[in-house]
Amino acid sequence: MALSLPAHPDPLAARLHASGLLPELAHGLGGPFHYLLPERFDANLAAFRTALTDAGVDGLVYYAKKANKAAVFMDRCAAADAGVDVASLGELRDALGHGVRGEDLVVTGPAKNDRLLCVAARQGALIAVDALDELDRLLALNGERPVRVLLRRHPSAQPGSRFGLDEAQLHEALARCVAAGPTVRMEGFSFHLSGYEIRPRADLAGELVELCLKARALGLQADRISIGGGFPVDYVPADDWHAFLAEQGPEHYHAHKAFTAADFYPYHSPVAGADALRSILAARPGGTGATLAERLRQSGVTLLLEPGRALLDRAGSSVFRVQGVKDRAGYGIVTVDGTSLSLSEQWFASEYLPEPLLLTARADAAAGPYPACVGGASCLDSDLLTWRKIAFPARPRPGDLLVYPNTAGYQMDSNESPFHELPLPPKVVIDHPADGHRPRWRLDR
Ligand SMILES: *Cc1c(COP(=O)(O)O)cnc(C)c1O
């Protein structure tokens, strides 16, 4: 029996799916496409800001741009005076071009090239320095205004991480900042942890607050810390998720592919998004003493966040048209008009588990479950959008649509490629007018 993992019900998406707009777009665009719901981005951003306010903490939210290339999210950041986390000259230009101010950018990423450092410094962006030689190149720029830096801390709890400065390097970096005098404004420290846990983030944040106090004793500004991103997204209900993890095995996948629980993103999180920030702020770094929120307040330290995926929660989905269906022993293979390059998780020895929704105009749509995997329109045997045998309510037919839910965070475009000369799926921005009329659409660029 196929295991069911539908995404959480989403009234806004349901309204769009019922409007008849998606088949029209599939017809007009002639291929797969992504739709974006920017009002969700606005709401997620507002929720992070409310969590900061409720905790009485001074904070700034920077959207981690790498999670989605769409222009509309830059527009929303500019309109809401939010910051953007960029890691390349292209991302920096894009953010500026959509109206985000240079001083509202934070530039992350390792060994940033000289061109990026130079433009970032001229724009007054905050630059998270990852290595001593990078700091030297930055200090050598000799611009008119002081360069704004954060020093990125190597996380001792993740010794395998290639990012950040260890204790000795941090010590040396502080000395170089002091020696550089007014050419540099050392504003504080940063980290970005892999994984989605609360505890290590609170612990390391506590450490960085202490580091700020030490740096101030050296005469440096040190009044902010960035705790990066990694706020989890809750895609599916708890019961389905736990049943899935307990029962899933090779028999549930095409070609008997085997996954272990550790291969999957944690698609259910009891505490997600802005609530995860609340938990981090309420935690006691090191397990005792004041909460992180209290320590930030007492030390006058501003908290910077760089959420990517969490700001995009439910802000977009990916739509493919069924091109063909064939039967195998006990299940089917549905082939769609796009590839798994538009569903990035498939390229990390993992699987995007929130299941695709079948949109069909047929009368017998509930004809009985039809288990099928979903393949892409390429010549790669491994190009599957879904290895799992999904229990579709009926045998899909050519022309039906499959909607992969909640793909705006990393799924839709981070691995996209015009492989086979297939065009990249366009992004369609959907606006829902307040007067309740049918949703309106426009292309993202
Ligand atoms: C990728 C990244 C983020 C965003 O991570 P999410 O998991 O999408 O929240 C934030 N900061 C840095 C430095 C990153 O590399």
The ligand as a Gaussian input file, in Angstrom:
#p B3LYP/6-31G(d) Opt

LIG

0 1
 C       21.847000      29.291000       2.847000
 C       22.138000      30.297000       3.881000
 C       21.088000      30.859000       4.602000
 C       19.640000      30.431000       4.461000
 O       19.399000      29.156000       4.970000
 P       17.874000      28.601000       5.081000
 O       18.052000      27.200000       5.546000
 O       17.279000      28.676000       3.735000
 O       17.171000      29.433000       6.063000
 C       21.407000      31.866000       5.508000
 N       22.681000      32.275000       5.689000
 C       23.725000      31.724000       5.027000
 C       25.109000      32.224000       5.284000
 C       23.486000      30.716000       4.098000
 O       24.518000      30.175000       3.441000

